[in-house]
Structures are given as C-alpha cells and as structure tokens.
Amino acid sequence: MELIIGVLIGIVLAGLVSGVIIWIVGRLGLGLVVSGFPPALLAAFVIAILSGAITWLLTTLGLTIDGGIMGGIIHLLIAALVLFLSSRIVPGMMVQGPVGALIAALAIGAAGWLINALLSLFSAGQLTF
C-alpha cells in the first residue's frame, strides 16, 4: 500500500513540476501560449498520456529510438508533435505553428533538465538553501 501511495505522490509531483515548466515557457513566449496555470497543469497530464501512447505505438511497431544526435532529433520532433496535438485538446493552450512547437519543446526540455539537475543536487546534499 505504501508503494502505491508513493507512486501516486510521485505522479502528482511530476505533474505539478511539469505544469509549472509549461506555464513558465508559455509566459516567456517561446512558441507556446498558455492562459494560466490550470491549462498548463492539464497540458502536463495530456502530454504525458500522449507521449506514453506514442512511445507504446513505436515500441509495438518495433521502432526503438536510441541516443546520439539522431535519437535526440527524433525525440525533439516527437515532443513537438505531442505539444502540437496537446494544443488541439487542451483549452487555453496554443502552439504557434510547427517552429513554435519545436522551440517550445526545446525550452520545456531544457527547463526540465535544469530542474531535474537542481533537484538531484539538492537530494544528494550537494546543494543547500
């Protein structure tokens, strides 16, 4: 039971952090417009579901995406596609065309990487406030 509660808390926290990242990128005008935090939070969960579905579909078709430059480019294109599809589903979220989707995907990825790195340093005791 504790494991299930831990997983649920992790999902909620990841959704909140992702929602904040999407909201910040939307406020910065980097190819994504979000009308507020509630649509950003909803977008975070929609993006997670769409990403999972696309990953499942590609894996089912036998397509694996490895690392390297080509893997990074393919992941970026998939992230941009997921953002574009999410903007069609989530009211209050708009992607400003394909280039906007690519820029927003890069910004969201960079912000997520930075926050993850800071949280890792904090949890390892190498960063204190």
C-alpha positions, 0 to 999 in steps of 0.5 A, a space after each residue: 500500500 505504501 508503494 502505491 501511495 508513493 507512486 501516486 505522490 510521485 505522479 502528482 509531483 511530476 505533474 505539478 513540476 511539469 505544469 509549472 515548466 509549461 506555464 513558465 515557457 508559455 509566459 516567456 513566449 517561446 512558441 507556446 501560449 498558455 492562459 494560466 496555470 490550470 491549462 498548463 497543469 492539464 497540458 502536463 497530464 495530456 502530454 504525458 498520456 500522449 507521449 506514453 501512447 506514442 512511445 507504446 505505438 513505436 515500441 509495438 511497431 518495433 521502432 526503438 529510438 536510441 541516443 546520439 544526435 539522431 535519437 535526440 532529433 527524433 525525440 525533439 520532433 516527437 515532443 513537438 508533435 505531442 505539444 502540437 496535438 496537446 494544443 488541439 485538446 487542451 483549452 487555453 493552450 496554443 502552439 504557434 505553428 510547427 517552429 513554435 512547437 519545436 522551440 517550445 519543446 526545446 525550452 520545456 526540455 531544457 527547463 526540465 533538465 535544469 530542474 531535474 539537475 537542481 533537484 538531484 543536487 539538492 537530494 544528494 546534499 550537494 546543494 543547500 538553501 
